[in-house]
Amino acid sequence: MVRIRTLPYHTFLMPPRSMAPWLLALLLSGAGTPGIADAAARDLYHVGPQARIKVAIVEWIAATGEYKEWTALNGEYVVSQSGSISIPMIGEMQVGDKTVEAISSDIGDKLKQITGLAVAPTASVQVVKYPMIYVSGAVEKPGELEFRPGLTVKQAMAMAGGRERRYNQTGDYSEAQQITYAGDISRMELQLKQLGARRARLMAELNDQPTITFAPEIKAAPEGSAIRLIMTSEVDLFNARADALRQQLAAAADLETLLRNEINILDEKMSSQDEQVKIAQDELSDIAKLVDTKILTTSRKTSLERIVAEMQAGKLDLVVASMQAKQKLNETERDALNLKGQRKTEAGQLLQTTETEIEDTKLKRNTTLQLLQISGASLSRSQSMKALDLQPLEYWITRGGKGDDAAKVSEGTELQPGDVLDVHYNISGSLDGTALSSADTGQSQ
C-alpha cells in the first residue's frame, strides 16, 4: 500500500491534475500489501464480528491541487460482537453485514454531514484480518485456524493435520488430551476474569465514576488469589490515571487563574493610561490656544504632542498584551476540555477491544469444552476402532453461530469467516454391515 506519512492535516504537493485520479486510486487500493484479500473476494465478503478492518481517509483540495490525509481518523478497527466500530468524530457506527465498499461510502457520507464539506472525503476500507474459523471432530489438530479467501473444507482439513491418528488403543492419548484441554479451559476462565476486571475499570473511566464496580465473582475472590491480584492491579491503574488527570486539570486551572489576573491588571493599566492621555490632550488643547495668541512658543506645543503620541503608543502595547493573554486563556481552557475528551476516547476504544477479546475467549472456551467432551469418548472394541478408521468422513458447517443451522457439505465447499467445521465419521454402516452405536463412535456425535 502506498502510504504518505504526515502530521495530522498536513498536506503535500500533488502532481498535475491529470494524474490525480490515478494516484488517488493507487493510494486507496492497497496494492502490494501482503495479507489483503483480492478485489473479487473483498467484494463478496460482508464484514462480521471479530473482523479487523483498516480505514484510510483522504481529501482532495481542488483549490490548491493538494491531498490532505485525515491521519487522526485513519487506522485499524476491530468489529465488535454487535457489528459496530467506533471512529473519532463519527462515533459508534454499524458496519456488520456490509461490504467494504458500502462501509467506505457510509464513512464518507457521515464525514460530509459532520464537517459540512461540499464534497465527501474519500474513504478506503480494507479487511486486514478475517474472523477465525474453527475445526472440530475427527481431525488431528482441532481448534481455530486463520481464514483466507477461497479456503475450502479440504484445505482446512489439511491445516488441521488431516484425519485424526489413533496412537494406541489404551486410552492414553485421550487422557493426555483431556489434561491439555482442561488446562486450556482453566487458563481461559482466568483470562475471562482478567478481561472482566479490565472492562469494569474502563467503564468506570468512561462514565467518570469515582470507583470501579467489579462483578460479584471477581469481588468474591479470596485474598492472595490471582483474581484478587488482578483486581488490585486494575484499581491501582484506575487511581493512577485519575490522579494524573486531576494534576493536569489542576495545572491548567492554575494557569487560567494567572492569565485572568494578568488580564485584569492590563485592563487597569489601560484605564489609567486613558486618563493620562485625556489629561495630556486637555493640556495640549490649552497650550495650542496660547501658541495661537503668541504667548507660548511652538516648541512647547510640539513637545507636548510628542508626549501624547508616546502615551497613546503605550496604550496600544497594553491592548496587544491583553489580547495575547486572552488568547492563551482560551487555549488553556480548550486544553483542559481536550484532556477529559481524550481520556474518554481512549477508554472507549480500549473497552471495544476488550469486549471483542471477551467474546473471542468465550468462543474458544466453548470450543475447547466440546473438544474435551469428544476426547473423553473412546471405542470399546478394537475391531470397531479399525472399522471406524476406514470409514469415510462427512463434513458439517455451522454458520452464524447457531448449532441448529448446521449443513452437510463437500470437500470442495468454500468456507466463510467465522464458520465452525465439524468433521464426522460416516457411520451409516460398518464394514461387516453392523451399525456402530454412538457410544462406540464418540466423536461422531
Secondary structure, 3 states (H helix, E strand, C coil): CCCCCCCCCCEEECCCHHHHHHHHHHHHHCCCCCCCCCHHHHHHCCCCCCCEEEEEEEEEECCCCEEEECCCCCEEEECCCCCEEEECCCEEEECCCCCHHHHHHHHHHHHHHHHCCCCCCEEEEEEEECCCEEEEECECCCEEECCCCCCEHHHHHHHCCCECCCCCCCCHHHHHHHHHHHHHHHHHHHHHHHHHHHHHHHHHHHCCCCCCCCCHHHHCCCCCCHHHHHHHHHHHHHHHHHHHHHHHHHHHHHHHHHHHHHHHHHHHHHHHHHHHHHHHHHHHHHHHHHHHCCCCCHHHHHHHHHHHHHHHHHHHHHHHHHHHHHHHHHHHHHHHHHHHHHHHHHHHHHHHHHHHHHHHHHHHHHHHHHHHHHHHCCCCCHHHHHHHHHCCEEEEEECCCCHHHCEEECCCCECCCCCEEEEEECCCCCCCCCCCCHHHHCCCC
